[in-house]
Amino acid sequence: MQSVLKEYMVDKTKIGFIRFIFEAYEGIAVVTTLEAGTGHIRLAMPPDRQEEVNMVTQALKKDFYFEPR
């Protein structure tokens, strides 16, 4: 199964928190930091978990900068 990859720009001080949140949702997505200084991350997710990932990212956007790249 191929992973779906999506890149985001986020508040760089929240990268650890974002990683923690996605680890708590076991199997939903893997967070990779592409450039810590700018807050550039990538989420790798199974195709059938995209809707759940979208719900989590929408919730996080309410609290801090989290935008698609």
C-alpha positions as CSV (number, residue, x, y, z in Angstrom):
1,M,0.0,0.0,0.0
2,Q,1.4,3.4,-1.0
3,S,1.4,6.2,1.6
4,V,-0.2,9.5,0.8
5,L,2.3,12.4,1.5
6,K,1.2,15.9,2.4
7,E,3.4,18.8,3.3
8,Y,2.6,21.6,5.7
9,M,4.1,24.7,7.2
10,V,3.5,24.9,10.9
11,D,4.5,26.9,13.9
12,K,8.1,25.6,14.4
13,T,7.7,25.6,18.2
14,K,4.8,23.1,17.9
15,I,6.5,20.4,15.8
16,G,7.1,18.2,18.9
17,F,3.5,18.6,20.0
18,I,2.3,17.7,16.5
19,R,4.4,14.6,16.4
20,F,3.0,13.6,19.8
21,I,-0.6,14.1,18.7
22,F,-0.1,11.9,15.6
23,E,1.7,9.2,17.6
24,A,-1.2,9.2,20.0
25,Y,-3.5,8.3,17.1
26,E,-1.6,5.1,16.4
27,G,-1.4,4.3,12.7
28,I,-3.0,7.5,11.5
29,A,0.1,9.3,10.1
30,V,3.9,9.6,10.5
31,V,5.3,13.1,11.0
32,T,8.6,13.9,9.4
33,T,10.4,17.2,10.0
34,L,11.7,18.5,6.6
35,E,13.1,21.8,7.9
36,A,12.8,22.6,11.6
37,G,13.8,26.2,11.2
38,T,10.9,27.1,9.1
39,G,8.3,24.6,10.4
40,H,8.2,22.5,7.2
41,I,6.8,19.0,8.0
42,R,5.4,16.1,6.0
43,L,2.6,13.7,7.0
44,A,2.7,10.2,5.5
45,M,-0.6,8.4,5.9
46,P,-2.4,5.3,4.5
47,P,-5.0,6.3,1.9
48,D,-7.9,5.1,4.0
49,R,-6.9,7.4,7.0
50,Q,-6.9,10.7,5.0
51,E,-10.2,11.8,6.4
52,E,-9.1,11.2,10.0
53,V,-5.8,13.1,9.4
54,N,-7.8,16.0,7.9
55,M,-10.0,16.1,11.0
56,V,-6.9,16.3,13.2
57,T,-5.2,19.0,11.1
58,Q,-8.4,21.1,11.1
59,A,-8.6,20.9,14.9
60,L,-4.9,21.9,15.2
61,K,-5.4,24.8,12.9
62,K,-7.7,26.4,15.4
63,D,-4.9,26.6,18.0
64,F,-1.8,27.6,15.9
65,Y,-0.4,28.0,12.4
66,F,-0.8,24.8,10.4
67,E,-1.2,25.3,6.6
68,P,-0.7,23.1,3.5
69,R,2.4,23.8,1.5
